[in-house]
Amino acid sequence: MKIALDAMGGDFAPQAAVDGAVLAAQQLAGKAQIVLIGQEEAVRPLLAAYGAAADGLTLVPASQIIEMGEHPAKAYQHKQDSSIAVGYRMLAAREVEAFCSAGNTGAMLVGAMFSVKAVPGVLRPAIANFVPKLHGGTGIMLDVGANADCKPEMLEQFGELGSLYARYVLGIAEPKVGLMNLGEEEGKGTVVTQAAHQLLKVNPHLKFIGNIEGRDLFNEKADVIICDGFTGNVLLKMAESVYDAVADRHIQDPFFDQFNYEAVGGSPILGVNGNAIIGHGVSTPKAICNMLLQGYQMATAGIADQIKATFKS
């Protein structure tokens, strides 16, 4: 198995990418090979500095970089030898089982849609993120940024995508699905969430438990939390700020440590023909390592194939 990493993506690339790849390679020794994609003149000396520790890493040259501030679609179109474009071509050709990048988020989404493409039947792929639970375990929330405005049918599909991930990757046998809303009652919310509620409650593939509120984010009510990308991104950034506030006050707590983006490493794009993960722009070596481990976990679980099989049927 091969897991690819954009070595030029992120504020601290390529050093953080190489450092994180070496850490991941040590943990995945005998299970998977890490493939770095980037400018050879920048990456090769960093690998050489590691000596034998980097022997298990492979470098695929890519001469261009999509910078953080560039227009995603234009940059992806005009920079076909960028590390992101090369990574997606390798993923589409099945030369690698997963592709990870802490680079330009928009370009990662553009590449997912135009290179590996959406799974037939999926209206809009979603970015997912993970929610620690107060009494142990992890839930999943989607969308957290790909689709700011959603139709009811999209929210219903997010429930299906999240349930598949929860079942096959997180190991939750019967994931409970909740719709994020401003009240628990069925008639609460916007026109969109009210319509989505009606679709979700009759979907035979989901264990829909109804509306949930913001206070339910970390309790046991729902394993899969559905929301539009605008709401999900606000919740995600709020959770990150909680970690920053706790750390600033020098409070040590294992639960709040899970709010640190480094703990997971990245957010999977669900609903495309391949395993793609977007990392935080300020990713550290620890975050890069955990993103690669997540890619391995997704590939081992075969989640992309499970999604394709489900939507085909």
N, C-alpha and C positions, 0 to 999 in steps of 0.2 A: 504494500500500500504506500502511496505517495501523497503527502500533504504539502501544498504549495503556499509560499509566503511572499508577499510583495515586500522586497527588501528596502524599497525606496519610499514606502508609505509611512507617514507619521512625522511629528515634529522633531523626533530624535533619531530619525533614520539617516544612514543605514546602521549606525552603531547599535541602537536598541534592538533593531530587528535581528541582527546577527547574534547579539548576546542572548536574546530570547529564543532564537532558533537552536542555539547550542544547548540551552537548558532543556528545551523540549526534546531534542534528539537524544539526550541522556535518558530521559524518562520513557521514550518510545523505542529505545534500542531493541532490535529484534522484532518489532511490531510494525513500524512505519518509518519511511525515509522522508526527511524534510528537504524540499526543493526551494531554494531561494531564487527569486527573479529580480534582476536589477542590473545596474551599470557595473560592468566587470571591473573597471579601474577603481571604483569606490568600494566594492564588496570584497574583492579577492584579497587585498592586504589585511582586512579585518579577519578573514577566515584563516589566513596564514599565521596571524598572531596567536591563534588558538592552538596551532599545531595539531597533534593527534586528536584532540577533543572535537575538531571540526571535520574529521575524516568521513563521517557519515552524512555530511551535507553535500548537496549538489547545487551548482550554480547554473542558471539559465540566463544568458545575457539579454538585456533589454536596454536600449540606448536612451530612451526618453522617460521623463517623469511628468505625471499630471500633478501639478502643484495644488495646494489646498485652496487657493483663492481663484483658481481657473473655473470657467464655465463648464460644468460637467459634460454636457452633451457635445459641445464644440471641441473640448479637449480630447474626449474619447474618440471622436470621429477623426480628428487631425493627427492624433498621436497613436498610431496603430502599433508602434514599437515601444509603447510605454509599458511599465511593469504591470499595470492593471490590465491593459488590453492583452498582453501576452499571457497573463495568468488565466484570464477568462477563455482564451483560445485553447489553452491546455486543458481546462476543465471541460469545455464543450467537446473536445476530442477524446475525453476520458483518459488523458495521459496522467492526470492526477485525480484523486478522489475528493479533494476539498481545496478551496482557495481562500486564503485569509489576507486581509489588508487593513492597516490602520491609516490608509491614505484618504483621498477625497471621497467623502460619503456619497455625494451625488454621482460621481463617476462610477463608483461601485454599483449603484443602483442602475445606472444607464447600461453598464456592462452586463449586469444580470438580465436585463430586459432584452437587449439587442444581441447578445452573444449566446448565452445558454438558454435564454428565453423562458417565458412563463410556462408552467405545466398547462397543457390543454384543459380548459374548463375552469382554470383559476382566473377570476376577474382581475385581481390585482395582488401581486405578491406583497408580503408584509415583512417588516422588520420586527423581530421579537426580542424581548429581554426577560431577565429572570428575576423572580421575586422571592426573597427568603421568607420563610414562614416562622412565626414566633415559637411554635412547638416542634420545630424541625422540618426538614424537607424543603422543597423548592417548587414554586409555581412559575407559570410563564404568562407574560402579558404581550398582547399585540393588537394593534400596530403601535409602534413607538416613534414613528417619524416618516414613513414612506408615503402615507396617504393622509394628508391633513383633512380632506373632505371625503366622506365615505357614503355610499349608498347602503341601504339595509341589507341587500344581498351580499355585499362585501363583508359586512360585519358578521353575517352568518358564516361565511367561508372562513373568516379568521377563527371562529370557534372550531371549525373542522381542522384547520391547519394546526392550531394550538393543541387540540386534543391528540392529534397524531404524534406531535413532538412529545407531549407529556407521556403518552403511552409507550412509545418505542425508544425514546432517548432518556427520559427521566424515570421510566419504570413505574408509572402510576397506572394501575390496571383499569380503573374507571374514573378518568379525570372529570371533575365537576367544573362546569362552565358557567361563569357569571358575566353579565353585561354591566359594565361600569355606567352608573347613572346617578342622578341627583336625588334618588329616592328608591326604596325597595318596591313600592307599589307598581303594579303592571302598567298603569296608565301614566306614570311619571315620565319626564324627559322630553326630548325634542321629537319632532315628527319622525326623524330618522330612527332614533332609538326605540320609539314606540313600535314602528313597523318592523324593526329588527327583532324586537322581543317576540312578535307574533310568528316570525319565521323560525326563530330559535326554539320556541317551545313545542313546535310540531316536527322538528328535525329528528328522525329516528336514530341518527348516528351519534347524537350528543346527549350527555347527561346534563341538561340545562337546569340550573337551580334558580334562575330568575335574575332580577336586578341586584346589583351590589353597590355599595357606596364607597367613597374614598377611605373611610375608616376600616373597611374590610380588606384592604390591600394585603395586609400581612397576617390576617387570621386564616382559619381553616375553611372558610365558606366555599372558596373557589380555588381550583388548581389552575384553571385557564381563565384569564381576565381579558375581556374583549373591549376594545375602545377604538376610536378613530386615532390617526397618527398625531393629531394636534394634542388631544387629551393625554395620550400615552407618553408623548415627549415631555409634556409638563410634569407628569407624575415621575418619570424617570429622572429628570433633572432635579426635582424636589428631593428624591431619595438620595441622589449624589450629594446634594447640599446638606442633608442630615448627617451624612458621614463626615463631611468637612467640618460641620459644627461640633460634632462629638470629638473628632480628632483635635480640633482647636482648643477644646476644653480639657484635653488630656484624659479623656474617659476611655478605658479599655473594656470592650464588651464583644464577645464572639458574634453575637447577632448583628450588631451594627458594623462589624468588620466585613460582613457580606455585602454591605451597601457600596463598598469600594469597587470601582470598575475593574481594578486589577484582579479581583477574586474570580471573575468569570472570563474576562479578556475580550469579549466581543459579543455582537448581536447577530444571530443568523438571519439570513434572508430566506423566508419560507414561501414555497410556491413556485420555485424555479427548478429547471432541470439540472440540478447539481447542488453541492454543498458549498455555500458561500457565506463568509462571516466578515462583518465590518467591525473593526476595532476602534477604540477611542483615539483621537488625533494625538493626544499626549501619552500614548501607550509607553510604558516602561518595559524593560526586559521581562519582568514577571507577568505583565499583562499579555505581551506577545506570546510567551510560553503557554499561558492558559488558553489563549485563543487557538493556538495550534493543537493543544490537547482536546479542546472542544471540537475542532474540525475532525480529529481522529475519532472521537466519540460519535459524532454524527455519521461519519462514513461507516463505522463499524455497525451502527444500528440500521444503516440503509434507509434513513429517513426520507431522502429525496425520492427513492424508488417506491417507498410506501405511499407517499403523497401522490405520485404518478398513478400507481395502481388503484388507489382509492378514487381519484377523480375520473379515471378512465371508466370505472364501473358505475 
